[in-house]
């Protein structure tokens, strides 16, 4: 049954998402053409370059809007499937509340991954078209490989370790963010009867402000960085430096916070949600 829940969640999102993704690829290609026009030297078409610059800016904004739209589609699906008229049918299905929530979380994670892939594709298309006259030259790739070699040297040969840690941290942070927004929508749906979306946004920003304040207190008032420096002095593994401690610490904090939010969310769905 969980597979069917996930199937319908993904279908509801992707039937609109693919249109935005295709549009972002087209916008990226237009942005690449604009870059090539802007980079032309000694041209008498100054007005054309001005228009191309504006087109490039709009293309970048369009690609960013695609990413934002991807997130909005996930939130709209969550809200409509749980707290609109559709919610009365959703919560009568012969499945547990945890399965419903897990489906929404996995859906959000899948959309995040594919949207990030499309975003990277957009950037690649834009740069490939914009700098097509350079990417086929040897010196261009020599510079790229030189930069990669410098980064690898700075990371002490543990580039793969940092990449894996960074990806885990990114996914963990996304799960935490998705749960935080989901729970804000849930709380708003419980507390207000009108303008639930605006109430959810307000609750989210208030919660974000409180969390930011707590982090500031932790960092500035309790010398968090000083504690990390002391830990790093005791390191025994070469790749286990301050960067690793920060990343692993972030993963641990986000993981614990996500687990707490998840349990709170299930409790609200099981005990406090009233759809009557």
Residue pairs with C-beta under 8 A, 6 or more apart in sequence:
1 93
1 94
1 95
1 99
2 95
2 99
2 102
2 103
5 93
5 95
5 99
5 100
5 103
6 103
6 106
6 107
9 77
9 81
9 103
9 104
9 107
10 107
10 110
10 111
12 77
12 81
13 73
13 74
13 77
13 107
13 111
16 73
17 69
17 70
17 73
17 111
17 115
20 66
20 69
20 70
20 73
21 66
21 114
21 115
21 118
23 62
23 66
24 62
24 63
24 66
24 118
24 119
24 122
25 118
25 121
25 122
25 125
27 59
27 62
27 63
27 66
27 122
28 59
28 63
28 121
28 122
28 123
28 125
28 126
29 125
29 126
29 129
30 55
30 59
31 55
31 56
31 59
31 60
31 62
31 63
31 126
31 130
32 125
32 126
32 127
32 128
32 129
32 130
32 132
33 52
33 129
33 130
34 52
34 53
34 55
34 56
34 59
34 130
35 52
35 56
35 126
35 127
35 129
35 130
35 131
36 129
36 130
36 131
36 132
36 133
37 48
37 49
37 52
38 49
38 52
38 53
38 56
39 130
39 131
40 49
43 49
59 126
63 119
63 122
63 123
63 126
66 115
66 118
66 119
66 122
67 115
67 119
70 111
70 112
70 115
71 111
71 112
71 115
73 111
74 104
74 107
74 108
74 111
74 178
75 181
75 185
77 104
77 107
78 104
78 108
78 182
78 185
79 185
79 189
79 196
79 197
79 200
80 86
80 87
81 87
81 90
81 104
82 90
82 91
82 100
82 104
82 185
82 186
82 189
83 185
83 186
83 189
83 196
87 275
88 275
90 100
91 97
91 100
91 273
91 275
93 100
97 266
97 269
97 270
98 266
100 269
101 182
101 262
101 265
101 266
101 269
104 182
105 175
105 178
105 179
105 182
108 174
108 178
109 171
109 174
109 175
109 178
112 174
112 178
128 135
131 140
134 140
135 141
151 159
152 159
155 162
156 238
156 239
156 241
158 238
158 239
161 239
161 244
162 239
162 243
162 244
162 247
165 244
165 247
165 248
165 251
166 247
168 251
169 247
169 250
169 251
169 254
172 250
172 251
172 254
172 255
172 258
173 250
173 254
175 254
175 258
176 254
176 257
176 258
176 261
179 258
179 261
179 262
179 265
180 204
180 207
180 208
180 261
181 200
181 204
182 265
183 261
183 264
183 265
183 268
184 200
184 201
184 203
184 204
184 207
185 196
185 197
185 200
186 265
186 268
186 269
186 273
187 200
187 203
187 268
188 196
188 197
188 199
188 200
188 202
188 203
189 196
189 200
189 273
190 268
190 272
190 273
190 274
191 199
192 199
218 224
219 225
228 242
228 245
228 246
228 249
229 242
231 245
232 241
232 242
232 245
235 241
